[in-house]
Amino acid sequence: ISIWLRAGWSLGTVAQRYIFASTGGDQFVGRCAVGLSILTEHFAILPPHFHMPSVTEVMTPERWEELVPNYKTMPPGFRSAMPYLLASFLKHREFLDQMLPSNHPVRYCKAWTSKFAVDLSEKVLGGVMENEVSHMQATGIPPNVVIDRRIGQLMENTSKLEAKIDTITGKVDSSSQFLIEQFRVCFDQLPQAVSESVLRNCQVEGAVPITPDQINELIATNFAQISELIEGLRNEMKTLSGNGLNPEEPPMQLEPSDTTGSVFDDGFASFMWGGRLHMVKEGFQLPSLSVMNWWTAYWEPNQVDNIRPLRFLKGCDLQNSTQKSYWCKSKYLLVDLTNIFKEKENLTEANIRDMTSINRDALFKKHFEGYILTKYCFGNEVKFKSFRLDAIVLNTLYDNVKKYNVKFNGEKVTKRRKLEN
């Protein structure tokens, strides 16, 4: 019924007299639309989100602008949804890492490569029905889901109680067996102790008589030693039980972690393949990025995977001619952009390298339109206004910039630019 009302379908005069829009109808439709099963408690699952008071302090507008380009120019309503979008992105990062190809553009966005964003994932909250930290509550939930959740919690608690009983029973049995073995050892030593005491009272002239009092004293001494041993064992068992350990189980052996690369003194990883060290893994594929994202990847490292900026990439790091040709064109454009920006702002390459991410992006935005107008549209403003800057394909831009540099800068035409190995 909620779906009919939400879609604006007519139910007839009789139905409209008795059927009314219920509270949370839109939320109920939304949960059905995303494929949640109404037969389980997961129908009341909460979206990934942050506890805003703990995130607002660190997620300043400048930090948002660093993670999400053009954040300040977004509509206020969309900016209010960005924390939920970022939380969902960080929550599913592991899934995306498994499913996305190695050259997917998402792997080069700042929310992926920034170590700050990955550390922020520890603050992502979730849950079912209600989160105790953020106090977010699920809406649009029918009563049967609430009842199903209560039954599920009851069954879960029962299972935990049964597991605890089994664990305690197993520990008691193990502890009893352990103590019995120790008793057996102690009583097995008792006759030997009596024999040694008798021999100590023997002399060359003959045996010194042993009275019953001496034997009782010997037994009492051994009994005191056994009692002391039992008390020590009992204390040790309490300690082991408190740590959740079984005294008969051998200590856990930690396996060495599997490393995919060696991290050197500069903090970046290097990978051994093809008989030499490389800055990327074997089979690395260049991503298909916008020019601005290429600019970011060219200057900024991947802090999560400890990969150097792409400006350090060499031809030997790529395994086929298509990738090498694509890198040749990308590097040609980025070097040309860098030279233009250095000339416009009287900067050095070191100045650009040492800029913050926000300032480097601002430098790109400040001069990129003029760069496109001059070298892509050849000064034709009508043609320039008909293009979207974020939709310009890198290969096309490369061809136009190449023609411009040949025509106006006297650059020599070469069949192929050879990359430095």
BAVOMAR-772065 format. One line per field, with one value per residue (C-alpha): residue number from 1; x negated, y, z negated. Coordinates in nm, 2 decimals. Each point is the difference from the previous one (the first is absolute). Layout:
N
num: c(NUM|...) .
east: c(X|...) .
north: c(Y|...) .
up: c(Z|...) .
END
This chain:
421
num: c(1|2|3|4|5|6|7|8|9|10|11|12|13|14|15|16|17|18|19|20|21|22|23|24|25|26|27|28|29|30|31|32|33|34|35|36|37|38|39|40|41|42|43|44|45|46|47|48|49|50|51|52|53|54|55|56|57|58|59|60|61|62|63|64|65|66|67|68|69|70|71|72|73|74|75|76|77|78|79|80|81|82|83|84|85|86|87|88|89|90|91|92|93|94|95|96|97|98|99|100|101|102|103|104|105|106|107|108|109|110|111|112|113|114|115|116|117|118|119|120|121|122|123|124|125|126|127|128|129|130|131|132|133|134|135|136|137|138|139|140|141|142|143|144|145|146|147|148|149|150|151|152|153|154|155|156|157|158|159|160|161|162|163|164|165|166|167|168|169|170|171|172|173|174|175|176|177|178|179|180|181|182|183|184|185|186|187|188|189|190|191|192|193|194|195|196|197|198|199|200|201|202|203|204|205|206|207|208|209|210|211|212|213|214|215|216|217|218|219|220|221|222|223|224|225|226|227|228|229|230|231|232|233|234|235|236|237|238|239|240|241|242|243|244|245|246|247|248|249|250|251|252|253|254|255|256|257|258|259|260|261|262|263|264|265|266|267|268|269|270|271|272|273|274|275|276|277|278|279|280|281|282|283|284|285|286|287|288|289|290|291|292|293|294|295|296|297|298|299|300|301|302|303|304|305|306|307|308|309|310|311|312|313|314|315|316|317|318|319|320|321|322|323|324|325|326|327|328|329|330|331|332|333|334|335|336|337|338|339|340|341|342|343|344|345|346|347|348|349|350|351|352|353|354|355|356|357|358|359|360|361|362|363|364|365|366|367|368|369|370|371|372|373|374|375|376|377|378|379|380|381|382|383|384|385|386|387|388|389|390|391|392|393|394|395|396|397|398|399|400|401|402|403|404|405|406|407|408|409|410|411|412|413|414|415|416|417|418|419|420|421) .
east: c(0.00|-0.28|-0.15|0.34|0.03|-0.36|0.04|0.33|0.21|0.38|0.15|0.36|0.24|0.06|-0.37|-0.09|0.27|-0.17|-0.37|-0.21|-0.37|-0.18|-0.30|-0.33|0.16|-0.27|-0.27|0.17|0.01|-0.36|-0.11|0.20|-0.14|-0.36|0.08|0.01|0.19|0.30|-0.01|-0.33|-0.12|-0.24|0.29|-0.07|-0.37|-0.14|-0.21|-0.37|-0.04|-0.22|0.07|-0.01|-0.13|-0.32|-0.05|0.09|-0.32|-0.23|0.22|-0.05|0.12|-0.37|-0.03|0.32|-0.14|-0.31|0.18|0.28|-0.10|0.25|0.16|0.06|0.18|0.25|0.36|0.05|0.25|-0.25|-0.27|0.22|0.01|-0.38|-0.08|0.23|-0.15|-0.35|0.10|0.15|-0.31|-0.23|0.22|-0.01|-0.36|-0.11|0.28|-0.10|-0.36|0.09|0.24|-0.15|-0.28|-0.34|0.02|0.35|0.03|0.14|-0.34|-0.15|0.25|-0.12|0.26|-0.18|-0.37|0.01|-0.11|0.22|0.31|-0.09|-0.06|0.34|0.16|-0.05|0.27|0.26|0.30|0.28|0.23|0.36|0.30|-0.20|-0.36|-0.09|-0.27|0.17|0.35|0.11|0.32|0.14|0.34|0.26|-0.02|0.31|0.08|-0.09|-0.37|-0.02|0.14|-0.24|-0.29|0.10|0.03|-0.34|-0.16|0.15|-0.13|-0.34|-0.02|0.10|-0.27|-0.26|0.11|-0.02|-0.35|-0.11|0.13|-0.18|-0.32|0.02|0.07|-0.30|-0.23|0.12|-0.07|-0.34|-0.09|0.11|-0.20|-0.30|0.02|0.05|-0.32|-0.18|0.14|-0.12|-0.35|-0.01|0.12|-0.23|-0.29|0.12|-0.14|-0.34|-0.01|0.08|-0.28|-0.25|0.09|-0.06|-0.34|-0.10|0.05|-0.22|-0.35|-0.29|0.04|0.36|0.34|0.13|0.36|0.27|0.30|0.36|-0.03|-0.28|0.20|0.31|-0.23|-0.14|0.35|0.12|-0.30|0.08|0.37|-0.09|-0.21|0.29|0.24|-0.23|-0.03|0.38|0.05|-0.26|0.18|0.34|-0.13|-0.15|0.33|0.18|-0.24|0.04|0.38|0.01|-0.20|0.23|-0.28|-0.01|-0.32|-0.02|0.02|-0.33|-0.07|0.13|-0.27|0.02|-0.06|-0.21|0.20|0.00|-0.17|0.04|-0.27|-0.31|0.03|-0.32|-0.13|0.20|0.32|0.11|0.03|-0.20|0.09|-0.24|0.10|-0.17|-0.34|0.01|0.18|0.30|0.23|0.31|0.12|-0.04|0.28|0.07|0.24|0.03|0.34|0.23|0.03|0.11|-0.29|0.06|-0.02|-0.31|-0.15|0.08|-0.14|-0.31|-0.09|0.15|-0.10|0.24|-0.04|0.20|-0.20|-0.33|-0.03|-0.20|0.16|0.04|-0.26|-0.26|0.15|-0.24|0.05|-0.14|0.28|0.25|0.02|0.15|-0.04|0.36|-0.05|-0.34|0.15|0.28|-0.25|-0.20|0.29|0.11|-0.35|-0.04|0.32|-0.08|-0.35|0.14|0.26|-0.27|-0.22|0.29|0.09|-0.36|-0.02|0.33|-0.07|-0.38|-0.03|-0.25|0.09|-0.10|0.25|0.28|-0.11|0.01|0.34|0.30|0.25|0.25|-0.25|-0.11|0.35|0.07|-0.31|0.14|0.35|-0.14|-0.19|0.15|0.28|-0.25|-0.21|0.30|0.11|-0.35|-0.13|0.33|0.23|-0.29|0.16|0.35|0.22|0.32|-0.15|-0.13|0.35|0.14|-0.23|0.03|-0.35|0.06|0.10|-0.31|-0.16|-0.37|-0.10|0.19|-0.16|-0.34|0.05|0.10|-0.27|-0.25|0.12|-0.02|-0.35|-0.12|0.17|-0.08|-0.29|-0.21|0.01|-0.14|0.23|-0.11|0.16|-0.03|-0.12|-0.23|0.06|-0.29|-0.06) .
north: c(0.00|0.24|-0.06|0.08|0.32|0.10|-0.05|0.20|-0.28|0.02|-0.27|0.09|0.18|-0.29|-0.08|0.37|0.01|-0.27|0.01|0.30|0.09|-0.15|0.15|-0.09|-0.11|0.16|-0.16|-0.34|0.04|0.10|-0.31|-0.23|0.18|-0.08|-0.37|-0.05|-0.31|0.08|-0.35|0.07|0.25|0.14|0.18|0.25|0.04|0.35|0.18|0.05|0.33|0.20|0.12|0.36|0.17|-0.22|0.07|0.37|0.10|-0.17|0.03|0.37|0.17|0.00|-0.37|-0.07|0.21|-0.21|-0.34|0.11|0.25|0.29|-0.07|0.37|0.05|-0.29|0.09|0.01|-0.29|-0.22|0.10|-0.12|-0.34|-0.02|-0.15|-0.29|-0.05|0.00|-0.24|-0.24|0.02|-0.07|-0.28|-0.18|0.07|-0.36|-0.12|0.26|-0.10|-0.36|0.08|0.30|-0.05|0.14|0.29|0.12|0.38|-0.05|-0.13|0.34|0.23|0.16|-0.17|-0.33|0.10|0.22|-0.16|0.25|-0.14|-0.36|0.09|0.17|-0.34|-0.10|0.25|-0.14|-0.13|-0.24|-0.25|-0.13|0.19|0.25|0.10|0.05|0.27|0.22|-0.09|-0.03|-0.20|-0.18|0.12|-0.16|-0.33|-0.22|-0.17|-0.35|0.11|0.13|-0.33|-0.20|0.20|-0.07|-0.37|0.01|0.17|-0.26|-0.29|0.17|0.04|-0.36|-0.12|0.21|-0.15|-0.35|0.07|0.14|-0.31|-0.23|0.21|-0.01|-0.37|-0.07|0.22|-0.18|-0.34|0.10|0.16|-0.32|-0.22|0.22|0.00|-0.38|-0.04|0.22|-0.20|-0.32|0.13|0.12|-0.33|-0.20|0.19|-0.06|-0.36|0.11|0.28|-0.24|-0.23|0.28|0.10|-0.35|-0.02|0.33|-0.15|-0.30|-0.02|-0.23|-0.17|-0.06|0.15|0.27|-0.09|0.21|0.08|0.05|0.36|0.05|-0.17|0.22|0.31|-0.11|-0.05|0.34|0.17|-0.15|0.08|0.36|0.01|-0.16|0.26|0.28|-0.14|-0.04|0.36|0.12|-0.20|0.14|0.36|-0.07|-0.15|0.31|0.22|-0.21|-0.01|0.37|0.05|-0.25|-0.25|-0.37|-0.12|-0.31|0.20|0.10|0.38|0.14|0.04|0.32|-0.04|0.26|0.26|-0.02|0.31|0.10|0.25|0.13|0.34|0.20|0.29|0.25|-0.17|-0.12|-0.36|-0.16|-0.33|-0.26|-0.14|-0.04|-0.02|0.36|0.22|0.20|0.26|-0.19|-0.37|-0.22|0.04|0.36|0.18|0.37|0.15|0.18|0.34|0.35|0.25|0.14|-0.34|-0.08|0.32|-0.12|-0.35|0.15|0.20|-0.18|-0.34|-0.28|0.02|-0.32|-0.23|0.20|0.05|0.29|0.28|-0.11|0.26|-0.26|-0.26|-0.14|-0.18|-0.32|0.00|-0.06|-0.33|0.07|0.26|0.13|0.09|0.16|0.21|0.11|0.09|0.19|0.22|0.05|0.10|0.23|0.19|0.02|0.12|0.26|0.11|0.02|0.22|0.24|0.02|0.07|0.27|0.16|0.01|0.02|-0.33|-0.29|-0.37|-0.02|0.27|-0.19|-0.33|0.16|0.16|-0.14|-0.20|0.29|0.26|-0.23|-0.06|0.37|0.06|-0.25|0.16|0.35|-0.06|-0.31|0.19|0.23|-0.30|-0.16|0.32|0.05|-0.35|-0.20|0.26|0.21|0.32|-0.08|0.11|-0.12|-0.35|0.03|0.08|-0.31|-0.24|-0.13|0.01|-0.33|-0.18|0.06|-0.33|-0.01|-0.14|0.27|0.27|-0.15|0.02|0.36|0.11|-0.18|0.19|0.33|-0.06|-0.10|0.30|0.28|-0.12|-0.15|-0.35|-0.27|-0.28|-0.34|-0.33|-0.12|0.15|-0.25|-0.03|0.00|-0.35) .
up: c(0.00|-0.08|0.34|0.17|-0.20|0.06|0.38|0.00|0.13|-0.06|-0.22|0.06|-0.23|-0.23|-0.06|-0.05|-0.27|-0.21|0.11|-0.11|0.03|-0.30|-0.19|0.16|0.33|0.22|-0.21|0.03|0.38|0.01|-0.20|0.23|0.31|-0.10|-0.03|-0.38|-0.11|-0.21|-0.15|-0.20|-0.25|0.25|0.15|-0.28|0.08|-0.05|0.27|-0.06|-0.18|-0.23|-0.35|0.11|-0.32|0.02|0.37|0.03|-0.18|0.25|0.32|0.05|0.33|0.11|-0.07|0.20|0.28|0.00|0.01|0.23|0.27|0.06|-0.34|-0.07|0.33|-0.07|-0.10|-0.38|0.02|0.18|-0.25|-0.29|0.17|0.05|-0.35|0.07|0.35|-0.14|-0.28|0.24|0.23|-0.29|-0.13|0.33|0.08|-0.05|0.23|0.27|-0.03|0.08|0.29|0.18|0.25|-0.09|0.24|-0.10|-0.05|-0.35|-0.11|0.07|-0.17|-0.32|-0.22|0.11|-0.01|-0.31|-0.32|-0.19|0.17|-0.08|-0.37|0.01|0.08|-0.36|-0.09|0.24|-0.19|0.10|-0.16|0.01|-0.13|-0.22|-0.05|-0.37|0.08|0.26|-0.12|0.37|0.02|0.30|0.14|0.22|-0.19|-0.03|-0.33|0.12|0.05|-0.36|-0.13|0.22|-0.13|-0.37|0.08|0.17|-0.30|-0.23|0.21|0.02|-0.37|-0.05|0.23|-0.18|-0.34|0.14|0.14|-0.34|-0.18|0.24|-0.04|-0.38|0.00|0.22|-0.21|-0.32|0.16|0.12|-0.34|-0.19|0.23|-0.04|-0.38|-0.01|0.19|-0.24|-0.30|0.16|0.04|-0.36|-0.15|0.22|-0.16|-0.35|-0.04|0.14|-0.26|-0.28|0.12|0.02|-0.36|-0.12|0.17|-0.15|-0.34|0.08|-0.14|0.06|-0.34|0.08|0.05|-0.23|-0.10|0.16|-0.22|0.12|-0.09|0.25|0.28|-0.08|0.00|0.34|0.14|-0.14|0.16|0.34|-0.04|-0.07|0.32|0.20|-0.14|0.09|0.35|0.04|-0.12|0.26|0.27|-0.10|0.02|0.34|0.12|-0.11|0.19|0.32|-0.03|-0.04|0.32|0.18|0.05|-0.03|-0.17|0.22|0.32|0.15|0.04|0.33|0.27|0.19|0.37|0.18|0.19|0.37|0.15|0.36|0.01|-0.19|-0.17|0.02|-0.20|0.19|-0.11|0.35|0.11|0.28|0.17|0.14|0.34|0.33|-0.16|-0.14|-0.25|0.11|-0.16|0.09|0.00|0.30|0.25|-0.11|0.23|0.04|-0.09|0.23|-0.18|0.06|0.05|-0.35|-0.16|0.20|-0.14|-0.35|0.06|0.16|-0.31|-0.30|-0.13|-0.09|-0.38|-0.06|0.22|-0.03|0.37|0.13|0.22|0.36|0.11|-0.11|0.23|0.26|0.33|-0.15|-0.26|0.28|0.19|0.34|0.27|-0.03|-0.37|0.08|0.28|-0.23|-0.28|0.26|0.10|-0.37|-0.11|0.30|-0.09|-0.37|0.06|0.24|-0.26|-0.27|0.22|0.08|-0.37|-0.10|0.26|-0.10|-0.38|0.01|-0.18|-0.01|0.02|-0.37|-0.09|0.17|-0.17|-0.34|0.04|-0.20|0.19|-0.01|0.13|0.28|0.11|-0.01|0.22|0.25|0.01|0.03|0.32|0.16|0.17|0.16|0.10|0.17|0.17|0.15|0.08|0.05|0.16|0.15|-0.13|0.13|-0.29|0.17|0.02|-0.35|-0.15|0.17|-0.19|-0.35|-0.16|-0.19|0.31|0.21|0.09|-0.07|0.34|0.19|-0.22|0.06|0.38|-0.01|-0.24|0.21|0.31|-0.18|-0.13|0.35|0.16|-0.25|-0.21|0.27|-0.15|0.22|0.11|-0.12|0.09|-0.36|-0.32|-0.17|-0.37|-0.24|-0.14) .
END
